[in-house]
């Protein structure tokens, strides 16, 4: 089903094809940028949560040590 188009139709088809290709290129770039932003946000949240967990564990160790030393002194 090959159709022959007029020259103006062929030019229009070619121009549309070029615009579509360019739009697809920009859409791919936008998707890649979104993925990178999501990854950066995830990494930042992971780092923040890790720091909070380590601080909490440190406080718990210090509190446990203080309780143990207080118990030893009172004997």
PDB file of N, CA, C and O in Angstrom:
ATOM      1  N   UNK A   1       0.821  -1.187   0.000  1.00  0.00           N
ATOM      2  CA  UNK A   1       0.000   0.000   0.000  1.00  0.00           C
ATOM      3  C   UNK A   1       0.867   1.253   0.000  1.00  0.00           C
ATOM      4  O   UNK A   1       0.731   2.121   0.862  1.00  0.00           O
ATOM      5  N   UNK A   2       1.727   1.327  -0.946  1.00  0.00           N
ATOM      6  CA  UNK A   2       2.560   2.502  -1.073  1.00  0.00           C
ATOM      7  C   UNK A   2       1.754   3.594  -1.758  1.00  0.00           C
ATOM      8  O   UNK A   2       1.163   3.394  -2.819  1.00  0.00           O
ATOM      9  N   UNK A   3       1.750   4.746  -1.116  1.00  0.00           N
ATOM     10  CA  UNK A   3       1.025   5.868  -1.686  1.00  0.00           C
ATOM     11  C   UNK A   3       2.031   6.915  -2.114  1.00  0.00           C
ATOM     12  O   UNK A   3       3.056   7.104  -1.458  1.00  0.00           O
ATOM     13  N   UNK A   4       1.753   7.578  -3.180  1.00  0.00           N
ATOM     14  CA  UNK A   4       2.597   8.680  -3.605  1.00  0.00           C
ATOM     15  C   UNK A   4       1.906   9.969  -3.227  1.00  0.00           C
ATOM     16  O   UNK A   4       0.733  10.191  -3.527  1.00  0.00           O
ATOM     17  N   UNK A   5       2.669  10.806  -2.562  1.00  0.00           N
ATOM     18  CA  UNK A   5       2.137  12.081  -2.108  1.00  0.00           C
ATOM     19  C   UNK A   5       2.707  13.195  -2.964  1.00  0.00           C
ATOM     20  O   UNK A   5       3.724  13.030  -3.638  1.00  0.00           O
ATOM     21  N   UNK A   6       2.035  14.323  -2.923  1.00  0.00           N
ATOM     22  CA  UNK A   6       2.550  15.493  -3.616  1.00  0.00           C
ATOM     23  C   UNK A   6       3.826  15.948  -2.919  1.00  0.00           C
ATOM     24  O   UNK A   6       4.098  15.559  -1.784  1.00  0.00           O
ATOM     25  N   UNK A   7       4.592  16.762  -3.599  1.00  0.00           N
ATOM     26  CA  UNK A   7       5.851  17.238  -3.020  1.00  0.00           C
ATOM     27  C   UNK A   7       5.610  18.032  -1.748  1.00  0.00           C
ATOM     28  O   UNK A   7       6.383  17.919  -0.796  1.00  0.00           O
ATOM     29  N   UNK A   8       4.563  18.825  -1.714  1.00  0.00           N
ATOM     30  CA  UNK A   8       4.287  19.603  -0.503  1.00  0.00           C
ATOM     31  C   UNK A   8       3.901  18.673   0.644  1.00  0.00           C
ATOM     32  O   UNK A   8       4.272  18.918   1.792  1.00  0.00           O
ATOM     33  N   UNK A   9       3.164  17.615   0.342  1.00  0.00           N
ATOM     34  CA  UNK A   9       2.799  16.641   1.382  1.00  0.00           C
ATOM     35  C   UNK A   9       4.049  15.915   1.878  1.00  0.00           C
ATOM     36  O   UNK A   9       4.186  15.676   3.078  1.00  0.00           O
ATOM     37  N   UNK A  10       4.950  15.567   0.979  1.00  0.00           N
ATOM     38  CA  UNK A  10       6.189  14.897   1.372  1.00  0.00           C
ATOM     39  C   UNK A  10       7.032  15.798   2.272  1.00  0.00           C
ATOM     40  O   UNK A  10       7.593  15.344   3.269  1.00  0.00           O
ATOM     41  N   UNK A  11       7.115  17.092   1.906  1.00  0.00           N
ATOM     42  CA  UNK A  11       7.861  18.044   2.744  1.00  0.00           C
ATOM     43  C   UNK A  11       7.218  18.151   4.119  1.00  0.00           C
ATOM     44  O   UNK A  11       7.912  18.191   5.135  1.00  0.00           O
ATOM     45  N   UNK A  12       5.895  18.196   4.147  1.00  0.00           N
ATOM     46  CA  UNK A  12       5.187  18.290   5.426  1.00  0.00           C
ATOM     47  C   UNK A  12       5.421  17.032   6.258  1.00  0.00           C
ATOM     48  O   UNK A  12       5.646  17.121   7.465  1.00  0.00           O
ATOM     49  N   UNK A  13       5.369  15.871   5.629  1.00  0.00           N
ATOM     50  CA  UNK A  13       5.618  14.614   6.341  1.00  0.00           C
ATOM     51  C   UNK A  13       7.039  14.588   6.903  1.00  0.00           C
ATOM     52  O   UNK A  13       7.251  14.169   8.041  1.00  0.00           O
ATOM     53  N   UNK A  14       8.002  15.030   6.113  1.00  0.00           N
ATOM     54  CA  UNK A  14       9.393  15.063   6.571  1.00  0.00           C
ATOM     55  C   UNK A  14       9.571  16.038   7.724  1.00  0.00           C
ATOM     56  O   UNK A  14      10.272  15.740   8.692  1.00  0.00           O
ATOM     57  N   UNK A  15       8.944  17.191   7.623  1.00  0.00           N
ATOM     58  CA  UNK A  15       9.049  18.181   8.699  1.00  0.00           C
ATOM     59  C   UNK A  15       8.406  17.648   9.972  1.00  0.00           C
ATOM     60  O   UNK A  15       8.955  17.805  11.063  1.00  0.00           O
ATOM     61  N   UNK A  16       7.255  17.025   9.833  1.00  0.00           N
ATOM     62  CA  UNK A  16       6.578  16.460  11.000  1.00  0.00           C
ATOM     63  C   UNK A  16       7.423  15.363  11.627  1.00  0.00           C
ATOM     64  O   UNK A  16       7.525  15.276  12.850  1.00  0.00           O
ATOM     65  N   UNK A  17       8.020  14.539  10.806  1.00  0.00           N
ATOM     66  CA  UNK A  17       8.877  13.460  11.304  1.00  0.00           C
ATOM     67  C   UNK A  17      10.057  14.038  12.084  1.00  0.00           C
ATOM     68  O   UNK A  17      10.431  13.505  13.129  1.00  0.00           O
ATOM     69  N   UNK A  18      10.641  15.117  11.582  1.00  0.00           N
ATOM     70  CA  UNK A  18      11.766  15.749  12.273  1.00  0.00           C
ATOM     71  C   UNK A  18      11.322  16.312  13.614  1.00  0.00           C
ATOM     72  O   UNK A  18      12.039  16.189  14.607  1.00  0.00           O
ATOM     73  N   UNK A  19      10.151  16.926  13.651  1.00  0.00           N
ATOM     74  CA  UNK A  19       9.631  17.484  14.901  1.00  0.00           C
ATOM     75  C   UNK A  19       9.352  16.362  15.895  1.00  0.00           C
ATOM     76  O   UNK A  19       9.662  16.489  17.080  1.00  0.00           O
ATOM     77  N   UNK A  20       8.771  15.269  15.420  1.00  0.00           N
ATOM     78  CA  UNK A  20       8.482  14.129  16.291  1.00  0.00           C
ATOM     79  C   UNK A  20       9.773  13.555  16.868  1.00  0.00           C
ATOM     80  O   UNK A  20       9.834  13.243  18.058  1.00  0.00           O
ATOM     81  N   UNK A  21      10.803  13.413  16.039  1.00  0.00           N
ATOM     82  CA  UNK A  21      12.083  12.882  16.501  1.00  0.00           C
ATOM     83  C   UNK A  21      12.669  13.796  17.565  1.00  0.00           C
ATOM     84  O   UNK A  21      13.176  13.326  18.583  1.00  0.00           O
ATOM     85  N   UNK A  22      12.601  15.085  17.332  1.00  0.00           N
ATOM     86  CA  UNK A  22      13.125  16.053  18.291  1.00  0.00           C
ATOM     87  C   UNK A  22      12.326  16.003  19.591  1.00  0.00           C
ATOM     88  O   UNK A  22      12.906  16.075  20.674  1.00  0.00           O
ATOM     89  N   UNK A  23      11.024  15.881  19.498  1.00  0.00           N
ATOM     90  CA  UNK A  23      10.182  15.805  20.697  1.00  0.00           C
ATOM     91  C   UNK A  23      10.500  14.547  21.490  1.00  0.00           C
ATOM     92  O   UNK A  23      10.549  14.584  22.719  1.00  0.00           O
ATOM     93  N   UNK A  24      10.715  13.443  20.803  1.00  0.00           N
ATOM     94  CA  UNK A  24      11.070  12.200  21.487  1.00  0.00           C
ATOM     95  C   UNK A  24      12.417  12.343  22.182  1.00  0.00           C
ATOM     96  O   UNK A  24      12.598  11.847  23.294  1.00  0.00           O
ATOM     97  N   UNK A  25      13.359  13.017  21.538  1.00  0.00           N
ATOM     98  CA  UNK A  25      14.677  13.237  22.130  1.00  0.00           C
ATOM     99  C   UNK A  25      14.545  14.041  23.425  1.00  0.00           C
ATOM    100  O   UNK A  25      15.148  13.690  24.439  1.00  0.00           O
ATOM    101  N   UNK A  26      13.764  15.109  23.390  1.00  0.00           N
ATOM    102  CA  UNK A  26      13.588  15.932  24.586  1.00  0.00           C
ATOM    103  C   UNK A  26      12.825  15.184  25.672  1.00  0.00           C
ATOM    104  O   UNK A  26      13.099  15.363  26.859  1.00  0.00           O
ATOM    105  N   UNK A  27      11.876  14.355  25.278  1.00  0.00           N
ATOM    106  CA  UNK A  27      11.130  13.561  26.258  1.00  0.00           C
ATOM    107  C   UNK A  27      12.056  12.577  26.958  1.00  0.00           C
ATOM    108  O   UNK A  27      11.949  12.383  28.169  1.00  0.00           O
ATOM    109  N   UNK A  28      12.958  11.956  26.217  1.00  0.00           N
ATOM    110  CA  UNK A  28      13.922  11.031  26.819  1.00  0.00           C
ATOM    111  C   UNK A  28      14.841  11.770  27.780  1.00  0.00           C
ATOM    112  O   UNK A  28      15.137  11.271  28.865  1.00  0.00           O
ATOM    113  N   UNK A  29      15.293  12.955  27.389  1.00  0.00           N
ATOM    114  CA  UNK A  29      16.153  13.746  28.273  1.00  0.00           C
ATOM    115  C   UNK A  29      15.408  14.121  29.548  1.00  0.00           C
ATOM    116  O   UNK A  29      15.969  14.064  30.642  1.00  0.00           O
ATOM    117  N   UNK A  30      14.156  14.501  29.403  1.00  0.00           N
ATOM    118  CA  UNK A  30      13.355  14.891  30.568  1.00  0.00           C
ATOM    119  C   UNK A  30      13.174  13.702  31.505  1.00  0.00           C
ATOM    120  O   UNK A  30      13.265  13.848  32.723  1.00  0.00           O
ATOM    121  N   UNK A  31      12.922  12.540  30.942  1.00  0.00           N
ATOM    122  CA  UNK A  31      12.758  11.331  31.760  1.00  0.00           C
ATOM    123  C   UNK A  31      14.054  11.007  32.495  1.00  0.00           C
ATOM    124  O   UNK A  31      14.025  10.629  33.666  1.00  0.00           O
ATOM    125  N   UNK A  32      15.179  11.151  31.822  1.00  0.00           N
ATOM    126  CA  UNK A  32      16.471  10.881  32.458  1.00  0.00           C
ATOM    127  C   UNK A  32      16.726  11.872  33.590  1.00  0.00           C
ATOM    128  O   UNK A  32      17.242  11.494  34.642  1.00  0.00           O
ATOM    129  N   UNK A  33      16.370  13.129  33.383  1.00  0.00           N
ATOM    130  CA  UNK A  33      16.539  14.140  34.429  1.00  0.00           C
ATOM    131  C   UNK A  33      15.653  13.828  35.630  1.00  0.00           C
ATOM    132  O   UNK A  33      16.076  13.988  36.775  1.00  0.00           O
ATOM    133  N   UNK A  34      14.434  13.387  35.371  1.00  0.00           N
ATOM    134  CA  UNK A  34      13.533  13.030  36.470  1.00  0.00           C
ATOM    135  C   UNK A  34      14.085  11.855  37.266  1.00  0.00           C
ATOM    136  O   UNK A  34      14.049  11.865  38.497  1.00  0.00           O
ATOM    137  N   UNK A  35      14.591  10.853  36.578  1.00  0.00           N
ATOM    138  CA  UNK A  35      15.171   9.693  37.268  1.00  0.00           C
ATOM    139  C   UNK A  35      16.365  10.106  38.121  1.00  0.00           C
ATOM    140  O   UNK A  35      16.530   9.624  39.242  1.00  0.00           O
ATOM    141  N   UNK A  36      17.189  10.991  37.596  1.00  0.00           N
ATOM    142  CA  UNK A  36      18.351  11.466  38.348  1.00  0.00           C
ATOM    143  C   UNK A  36      17.912  12.238  39.587  1.00  0.00           C
ATOM    144  O   UNK A  36      18.500  12.084  40.658  1.00  0.00           O
ATOM    145  N   UNK A  37      16.886  13.066  39.446  1.00  0.00           N
ATOM    146  CA  UNK A  37      16.383  13.828  40.594  1.00  0.00           C
ATOM    147  C   UNK A  37      15.818  12.897  41.663  1.00  0.00           C
ATOM    148  O   UNK A  37      16.031  13.119  42.855  1.00  0.00           O
ATOM    149  N   UNK A  38      15.107  11.865  41.246  1.00  0.00           N
ATOM    150  CA  UNK A  38      14.558  10.892  42.200  1.00  0.00           C
ATOM    151  C   UNK A  38      15.689  10.170  42.916  1.00  0.00           C
ATOM    152  O   UNK A  38      15.628   9.963  44.128  1.00  0.00           O
ATOM    153  N   UNK A  39      16.717   9.787  42.176  1.00  0.00           N
ATOM    154  CA  UNK A  39      17.855   9.086  42.782  1.00  0.00           C
ATOM    155  C   UNK A  39      18.580   9.984  43.778  1.00  0.00           C
ATOM    156  O   UNK A  39      18.974   9.526  44.851  1.00  0.00           O
ATOM    157  N   UNK A  40      18.757  11.249  43.438  1.00  0.00           N
ATOM    158  CA  UNK A  40      19.421  12.180  44.356  1.00  0.00           C
ATOM    159  C   UNK A  40      18.591  12.381  45.618  1.00  0.00           C
ATOM    160  O   UNK A  40      19.140  12.412  46.719  1.00  0.00           O
ATOM    161  N   UNK A  41      17.292  12.516  45.473  1.00  0.00           N
ATOM    162  CA  UNK A  41      16.420  12.686  46.640  1.00  0.00           C
ATOM    163  C   UNK A  41      16.469  11.450  47.526  1.00  0.00           C
ATOM    164  O   UNK A  41      16.517  11.561  48.751  1.00  0.00           O
ATOM    165  N   UNK A  42      16.458  10.275  46.909  1.00  0.00           N
ATOM    166  CA  UNK A  42      16.528   9.023  47.668  1.00  0.00           C
ATOM    167  C   UNK A  42      17.848   8.924  48.425  1.00  0.00           C
ATOM    168  O   UNK A  42      17.867   8.540  49.594  1.00  0.00           O
ATOM    169  N   UNK A  43      18.951   9.270  47.763  1.00  0.00           N
ATOM    170  CA  UNK A  43      20.261   9.213  48.414  1.00  0.00           C
ATOM    171  C   UNK A  43      20.348  10.190  49.580  1.00  0.00           C
ATOM    172  O   UNK A  43      20.912   9.864  50.625  1.00  0.00           O
ATOM    173  N   UNK A  44      19.792  11.384  49.404  1.00  0.00           N
ATOM    174  CA  UNK A  44      19.815  12.377  50.482  1.00  0.00           C
ATOM    175  C   UNK A  44      18.989  11.892  51.671  1.00  0.00           C
ATOM    176  O   UNK A  44      19.404  12.043  52.820  1.00  0.00           O
ATOM    177  N   UNK A  45      17.831  11.314  51.400  1.00  0.00           N
ATOM    178  CA  UNK A  45      16.980  10.810  52.480  1.00  0.00           C
ATOM    179  C   UNK A  45      17.665   9.651  53.199  1.00  0.00           C
ATOM    180  O   UNK A  45      17.616   9.565  54.426  1.00  0.00           O
ATOM    181  N   UNK A  46      18.298   8.766  52.446  1.00  0.00           N
ATOM    182  CA  UNK A  46      19.008   7.639  53.052  1.00  0.00           C
ATOM    183  C   UNK A  46      20.115   8.141  53.965  1.00  0.00           C
ATOM    184  O   UNK A  46      20.284   7.632  55.073  1.00  0.00           O
ATOM    185  N   UNK A  47      20.868   9.132  53.510  1.00  0.00           N
ATOM    186  CA  UNK A  47      21.954   9.692  54.319  1.00  0.00           C
ATOM    187  C   UNK A  47      21.404  10.328  55.596  1.00  0.00           C
ATOM    188  O   UNK A  47      21.960  10.140  56.677  1.00  0.00           O
ATOM    189  N   UNK A  48      20.316  11.079  55.469  1.00  0.00           N
ATOM    190  CA  UNK A  48      19.715  11.728  56.636  1.00  0.00           C
ATOM    191  C   UNK A  48      19.231  10.688  57.645  1.00  0.00           C
ATOM    192  O   UNK A  48      19.453  10.836  58.846  1.00  0.00           O
ATOM    193  N   UNK A  49      18.573   9.641  57.157  1.00  0.00           N
ATOM    194  CA  UNK A  49      18.080   8.597  58.054  1.00  0.00           C
ATOM    195  C   UNK A  49      19.229   7.826  58.707  1.00  0.00           C
ATOM    196  O   UNK A  49      19.140   7.456  59.878  1.00  0.00           O
ATOM    197  N   UNK A  50      20.300   7.585  57.960  1.00  0.00           N
ATOM    198  CA  UNK A  50      21.461   6.894  58.513  1.00  0.00           C
ATOM    199  C   UNK A  50      22.078   7.714  59.643  1.00  0.00           C
ATOM    200  O   UNK A  50      22.422   7.177  60.695  1.00  0.00           O
ATOM    201  N   UNK A  51      22.213   9.019  59.414  1.00  0.00           N
ATOM    202  CA  UNK A  51      22.782   9.891  60.446  1.00  0.00           C
ATOM    203  C   UNK A  51      21.897   9.912  61.688  1.00  0.00           C
ATOM    204  O   UNK A  51      22.401   9.889  62.811  1.00  0.00           O
ATOM    205  N   UNK A  52      20.586   9.956  61.493  1.00  0.00           N
ATOM    206  CA  UNK A  52      19.662   9.955  62.635  1.00  0.00           C
ATOM    207  C   UNK A  52      19.760   8.636  63.398  1.00  0.00           C
ATOM    208  O   UNK A  52      19.756   8.633  64.629  1.00  0.00           O
ATOM    209  N   UNK A  53      19.847   7.523  62.682  1.00  0.00           N
ATOM    210  CA  UNK A  53      19.958   6.215  63.340  1.00  0.00           C
ATOM    211  C   UNK A  53      21.257   6.107  64.122  1.00  0.00           C
ATOM    212  O   UNK A  53      21.258   5.622  65.253  1.00  0.00           O
ATOM    213  N   UNK A  54      22.356   6.549  63.539  1.00  0.00           N
ATOM    214  CA  UNK A  54      23.644   6.485  64.233  1.00  0.00           C
ATOM    215  C   UNK A  54      23.645   7.369  65.477  1.00  0.00           C
ATOM    216  O   UNK A  54      24.194   6.982  66.509  1.00  0.00           O
ATOM    217  N   UNK A  55      23.039   8.549  65.391  1.00  0.00           N
ATOM    218  CA  UNK A  55      22.961   9.440  66.551  1.00  0.00           C
ATOM    219  C   UNK A  55      22.124   8.796  67.653  1.00  0.00           C
ATOM    220  O   UNK A  55      22.492   8.854  68.827  1.00  0.00           O
ATOM    221  N   UNK A  56      21.003   8.187  67.282  1.00  0.00           N
ATOM    222  CA  UNK A  56      20.144   7.522  68.268  1.00  0.00           C
ATOM    223  C   UNK A  56      20.884   6.364  68.926  1.00  0.00           C
ATOM    224  O   UNK A  56      20.828   6.207  70.146  1.00  0.00           O
ATOM    225  N   UNK A  57      21.574   5.556  68.132  1.00  0.00           N
ATOM    226  CA  UNK A  57      22.323   4.428  68.694  1.00  0.00           C
ATOM    227  C   UNK A  57      23.421   4.912  69.630  1.00  0.00           C
ATOM    228  O   UNK A  57      23.673   4.298  70.667  1.00  0.00           O
ATOM    229  N   UNK A  58      24.067   5.998  69.272  1.00  0.00           N
ATOM    230  CA  UNK A  58      25.119   6.560  70.123  1.00  0.00           C
ATOM    231  C   UNK A  58      24.541   7.035  71.453  1.00  0.00           C
ATOM    232  O   UNK A  58      25.116   6.785  72.512  1.00  0.00           O
ATOM    233  N   UNK A  59      23.403   7.720  71.392  1.00  0.00           N
ATOM    234  CA  UNK A  59      22.749   8.183  72.624  1.00  0.00           C
ATOM    235  C   UNK A  59      22.336   7.002  73.499  1.00  0.00           C
ATOM    236  O   UNK A  59      22.482   7.048  74.721  1.00  0.00           O
ATOM    237  N   UNK A  60      21.824   5.954  72.876  1.00  0.00           N
ATOM    238  CA  UNK A  60      21.412   4.771  73.637  1.00  0.00           C
ATOM    239  C   UNK A  60      22.612   4.097  74.302  1.00  0.00           C
ATOM    240  O   UNK A  60      22.517   3.650  75.445  1.00  0.00           O
ATOM    241  N   UNK A  61      23.732   4.024  73.596  1.00  0.00           N
ATOM    242  CA  UNK A  61      24.944   3.444  74.190  1.00  0.00           C
ATOM    243  C   UNK A  61      25.433   4.279  75.359  1.00  0.00           C
ATOM    244  O   UNK A  61      25.829   3.742  76.394  1.00  0.00           O
ATOM    245  N   UNK A  62      25.402   5.600  75.190  1.00  0.00           N
ATOM    246  CA  UNK A  62      25.851   6.485  76.267  1.00  0.00           C
ATOM    247  C   UNK A  62      24.931   6.360  77.479  1.00  0.00           C
ATOM    248  O   UNK A  62      25.402   6.345  78.616  1.00  0.00           O
ATOM    249  N   UNK A  63      23.622   6.270  77.240  1.00  0.00           N
ATOM    250  CA  UNK A  63      22.663   6.124  78.341  1.00  0.00           C
ATOM    251  C   UNK A  63      22.871   4.787  79.046  1.00  0.00           C
ATOM    252  O   UNK A  63      22.810   4.722  80.274  1.00  0.00           O
ATOM    253  N   UNK A  64      23.113   3.731  78.293  1.00  0.00           N
ATOM    254  CA  UNK A  64      23.343   2.419  78.891  1.00  0.00           C
ATOM    255  C   UNK A  64      24.637   2.421  79.693  1.00  0.00           C
ATOM    256  O   UNK A  64      24.703   1.814  80.762  1.00  0.00           O
ATOM    257  N   UNK A  65      25.653   3.090  79.195  1.00  0.00           N
ATOM    258  CA  UNK A  65      26.924   3.179  79.911  1.00  0.00           C
ATOM    259  C   UNK A  65      26.744   3.972  81.196  1.00  0.00           C
ATOM    260  O   UNK A  65      27.301   3.611  82.233  1.00  0.00           O
ATOM    261  N   UNK A  66      25.969   5.051  81.135  1.00  0.00           N
ATOM    262  CA  UNK A  66      25.730   5.870  82.326  1.00  0.00           C
ATOM    263  C   UNK A  66      24.977   5.067  83.380  1.00  0.00           C
ATOM    264  O   UNK A  66      25.286   5.177  84.567  1.00  0.00           O
ATOM    265  N   UNK A  67      24.009   4.273  82.980  1.00  0.00           N
ATOM    266  CA  UNK A  67      23.253   3.442  83.918  1.00  0.00           C
ATOM    267  C   UNK A  67      24.177   2.394  84.532  1.00  0.00           C
ATOM    268  O   UNK A  67      24.116   2.143  85.735  1.00  0.00           O
ATOM    269  N   UNK A  68      25.025   1.786  83.718  1.00  0.00           N
ATOM    270  CA  UNK A  68      25.945   0.765  84.220  1.00  0.00           C
ATOM    271  C   UNK A  68      26.959   1.353  85.192  1.00  0.00           C
ATOM    272  O   UNK A  68      27.243   0.740  86.221  1.00  0.00           O
ATOM    273  N   UNK A  69      27.503   2.509  84.897  1.00  0.00           N
ATOM    274  CA  UNK A  69      28.486   3.120  85.797  1.00  0.00           C
ATOM    275  C   UNK A  69      27.812   3.618  87.067  1.00  0.00           C
ATOM    276  O   UNK A  69      28.421   3.582  88.136  1.00  0.00           O
ATOM    277  N   UNK A  70      26.581   4.077  86.976  1.00  0.00           N
ATOM    278  CA  UNK A  70      25.860   4.520  88.175  1.00  0.00           C
ATOM    279  C   UNK A  70      25.577   3.320  89.068  1.00  0.00           C
ATOM    280  O   UNK A  70      25.651   3.431  90.292  1.00  0.00           O
ATOM    281  N   UNK A  71      25.257   2.192  88.482  1.00  0.00           N
ATOM    282  CA  UNK A  71      24.998   0.984  89.252  1.00  0.00           C
ATOM    283  C   UNK A  71      26.253   0.470  89.923  1.00  0.00           C
ATOM    284  O   UNK A  71      26.178  -0.063  91.030  1.00  0.00           O
ATOM    285  N   UNK A  72      27.390   0.612  89.296  1.00  0.00           N
ATOM    286  CA  UNK A  72      28.658   0.150  89.862  1.00  0.00           C
ATOM    287  C   UNK A  72      29.069   1.055  91.019  1.00  0.00           C
ATOM    288  O   UNK A  72      29.571   0.555  92.025  1.00  0.00           O
ATOM    289  N   UNK A  73      28.876   2.358  90.913  1.00  0.00           N
ATOM    290  CA  UNK A  73      29.272   3.307  91.960  1.00  0.00           C
ATOM    291  C   UNK A  73      28.424   3.138  93.221  1.00  0.00           C
ATOM    292  O   UNK A  73      28.928   3.321  94.329  1.00  0.00           O
ATOM    293  N   UNK A  74      27.157   2.794  93.070  1.00  0.00           N
ATOM    294  CA  UNK A  74      26.277   2.708  94.232  1.00  0.00           C
ATOM    295  C   UNK A  74      26.466   1.410  95.010  1.00  0.00           C
ATOM    296  O   UNK A  74      25.894   1.281  96.092  1.00  0.00           O
ATOM    297  N   UNK A  75      27.209   0.476  94.535  1.00  0.00           N
ATOM    298  CA  UNK A  75      27.420  -0.794  95.250  1.00  0.00           C
ATOM    299  C   UNK A  75      28.388  -0.663  96.335  1.00  0.00           C
ATOM    300  O   UNK A  75      28.673  -1.639  97.029  1.00  0.00           O
TER     301      UNK A  75
END
